[in-house]
Amino acid sequence: MDGKRDNLQIEFEALVIEHHVRLRAFVRSLGVDPDWVDDIAQEAFLTAYRQWESFDQERDFGKWLRGIAANIVRNETRKEARRQRILDTELAEILLGRYAESKKRHEPLSIDAIRQCIGELAPKSQQAVNGRYRDRLSAPQLAEQLETTAANVRQILVRARRQVRQCVELRILKEA
């Protein structure tokens, strides 16, 4: 290693030692699961190390590092939001398994069970599910339609997804 590289590593190591406790606390304060705090913090340090050349030495390293960590958490929430496009992950896994089985038997998979189970929901729950997943409305838009709050819409959807999952699971078990 050359002297410049050695100096960078020594300087960066000192910054890691100085900032790791505060960075972990910051990451945790963003609502990250305690089991993942160290991973996010480590990823932030690695990103900072890779981008060291772009860091303005006149700026506060801790603030820059927290910005990197916040972006990592933001990216994780985007990934999670993309996952939210699935009505219910557990239900999707069951249906994917069922689809694989039906392909083996050359039987088409039907979403009739889901439709029937949604049809069994209370009218307000049906309206929320259809608005969210068929019409792609946001919680605030649905709240306006249902004359309630966005937080209440989210609760209605949580309960409706649970009811639909249970209903579909029962139907699948009966058909098996």
C-alpha positions as CSV (number, residue, x, y, z in Angstrom):
1,M,0.0,0.0,0.0
2,D,1.2,3.5,-0.7
3,G,1.5,6.2,2.0
4,K,-1.6,8.1,0.8
5,R,-3.7,5.0,1.1
6,D,-2.3,4.2,4.6
7,N,-3.1,7.7,5.8
8,L,-6.7,7.4,4.4
9,Q,-7.3,4.2,6.2
10,I,-5.9,5.5,9.5
11,E,-7.9,8.7,9.2
12,F,-11.1,6.8,8.2
13,E,-10.6,4.2,11.0
14,A,-10.4,7.0,13.5
15,L,-13.6,8.5,12.2
16,V,-15.3,5.1,12.4
17,I,-14.3,4.8,16.0
18,E,-15.4,8.3,16.8
19,H,-18.8,8.1,15.0
20,H,-20.0,4.4,15.2
21,V,-22.0,4.7,18.4
22,R,-23.8,7.9,17.3
23,L,-24.4,6.5,13.9
24,R,-25.9,3.3,15.3
25,A,-28.2,5.4,17.6
26,F,-29.2,7.6,14.6
27,V,-30.0,4.5,12.4
28,R,-32.1,3.0,15.3
29,S,-33.9,6.3,15.7
30,L,-35.1,6.0,12.1
31,G,-37.1,3.0,13.1
32,V,-34.7,0.3,11.8
33,D,-35.2,-3.1,13.4
34,P,-32.4,-3.6,16.1
35,D,-31.2,-6.7,14.3
36,W,-30.4,-4.6,11.2
37,V,-28.9,-1.5,12.8
38,D,-25.3,-2.8,12.5
39,D,-25.8,-3.8,8.9
40,I,-27.2,-0.4,7.9
41,A,-24.4,1.4,9.9
42,Q,-21.8,-0.7,8.2
43,E,-23.2,0.0,4.8
44,A,-23.1,3.7,5.6
45,F,-19.5,3.5,6.6
46,L,-18.6,1.5,3.4
47,T,-20.4,4.0,1.2
48,A,-18.6,6.9,3.0
49,Y,-15.3,5.1,2.4
50,R,-16.0,4.6,-1.3
51,Q,-17.1,8.2,-1.7
52,W,-14.4,9.7,0.5
53,E,-13.0,11.7,-2.5
54,S,-16.3,13.6,-2.8
55,F,-16.3,14.5,0.9
56,D,-15.6,18.2,1.6
57,Q,-13.2,18.1,4.5
58,E,-14.6,21.5,5.7
59,R,-18.0,19.8,6.4
60,D,-19.1,17.8,9.4
61,F,-18.3,14.2,8.8
62,G,-21.0,13.0,11.3
63,K,-23.7,15.0,9.4
64,W,-22.5,13.6,6.1
65,L,-22.5,10.1,7.4
66,R,-26.0,10.4,8.9
67,G,-27.1,11.7,5.5
68,I,-25.7,8.6,3.8
69,A,-27.4,6.4,6.5
70,A,-30.7,8.2,6.0
71,N,-30.5,7.5,2.2
72,I,-29.8,3.9,2.8
73,V,-32.9,3.6,5.1
74,R,-34.9,5.6,2.6
75,N,-33.9,3.1,-0.1
76,E,-34.9,0.2,2.2
77,T,-38.4,1.8,2.7
78,R,-38.7,2.1,-1.1
79,K,-37.9,-1.5,-1.4
80,E,-40.5,-2.3,1.2
81,A,-43.1,0.0,-0.6
82,R,-42.5,-2.0,-3.8
83,R,-43.2,-5.2,-1.8
84,Q,-46.5,-3.6,-0.7
85,R,-47.7,-4.1,-4.2
86,I,-48.4,-7.6,-3.2
87,L,-51.7,-7.8,-1.3
88,D,-50.2,-10.2,1.2
89,T,-46.9,-11.9,0.9
90,E,-47.9,-15.0,2.8
91,L,-51.0,-15.3,0.6
92,A,-48.9,-14.7,-2.5
93,E,-46.6,-17.5,-1.5
94,I,-49.5,-19.9,-0.9
95,L,-51.0,-19.0,-4.3
96,L,-47.6,-19.3,-6.0
97,G,-47.3,-22.8,-4.5
98,R,-50.8,-23.6,-5.7
99,Y,-49.9,-22.3,-9.2
100,A,-46.8,-24.5,-9.3
101,E,-49.0,-27.5,-8.3
102,S,-51.7,-26.6,-10.9
103,K,-49.0,-26.3,-13.6
104,K,-47.9,-29.8,-12.9
105,R,-51.5,-31.0,-13.3
106,H,-52.1,-28.6,-16.2
107,E,-54.9,-26.9,-14.4
108,P,-55.2,-23.1,-14.7
109,L,-55.0,-21.2,-11.4
110,S,-58.0,-19.1,-10.8
111,I,-58.3,-15.9,-8.7
112,D,-61.9,-16.7,-8.1
113,A,-61.1,-17.5,-4.5
114,I,-59.6,-14.1,-3.9
115,R,-62.6,-12.4,-5.6
116,Q,-65.1,-14.4,-3.6
117,C,-63.3,-13.7,-0.4
118,I,-63.1,-10.0,-1.1
119,G,-66.8,-10.2,-1.9
120,E,-67.4,-11.5,1.6
121,L,-65.8,-8.5,3.3
122,A,-67.9,-5.7,4.9
123,P,-68.8,-3.1,2.3
124,K,-66.4,-0.5,3.6
125,S,-63.5,-3.0,3.6
126,Q,-64.5,-4.1,0.0
127,Q,-64.4,-0.4,-1.1
128,A,-61.0,0.1,0.6
129,V,-59.5,-3.1,-1.0
130,N,-60.9,-2.3,-4.4
131,G,-59.8,1.3,-4.2
132,R,-56.3,0.5,-3.1
133,Y,-55.5,-2.6,-5.3
134,R,-57.8,-2.2,-8.3
135,D,-58.0,1.5,-8.7
136,R,-54.5,2.2,-7.2
137,L,-55.7,4.9,-4.8
138,S,-53.5,6.1,-2.0
139,A,-54.6,6.0,1.6
140,P,-55.4,9.8,1.7
141,Q,-57.5,9.4,-1.5
142,L,-59.3,6.5,0.0
143,A,-59.8,8.4,3.3
144,E,-61.5,11.2,1.4
145,Q,-63.8,8.7,-0.4
146,L,-64.6,6.7,2.8
147,E,-64.9,9.9,4.8
148,T,-62.3,8.8,7.4
149,T,-58.6,9.3,8.1
150,A,-55.7,7.8,6.2
151,A,-54.6,6.0,9.3
152,N,-58.0,4.4,9.6
153,V,-57.9,3.4,5.9
154,R,-54.6,1.6,6.6
155,Q,-56.1,-0.2,9.6
156,I,-59.1,-1.2,7.4
157,L,-56.7,-2.6,4.8
158,V,-54.6,-4.5,7.3
159,R,-57.8,-6.2,8.7
160,A,-59.2,-6.8,5.2
161,R,-55.9,-8.4,4.0
162,R,-55.9,-10.7,7.0
163,Q,-59.5,-11.7,6.4
164,V,-58.9,-12.4,2.7
165,R,-55.8,-14.4,3.4
166,Q,-57.6,-16.6,6.0
167,C,-60.6,-17.0,3.7
168,V,-58.4,-18.0,0.7
169,E,-56.3,-20.4,2.8
170,L,-59.5,-22.1,3.9
171,R,-60.7,-22.4,0.4
172,I,-57.4,-23.8,-0.8
173,L,-57.4,-26.4,2.1
174,K,-60.9,-27.4,1.2
175,E,-59.9,-27.9,-2.5
176,A,-56.8,-29.9,-1.7
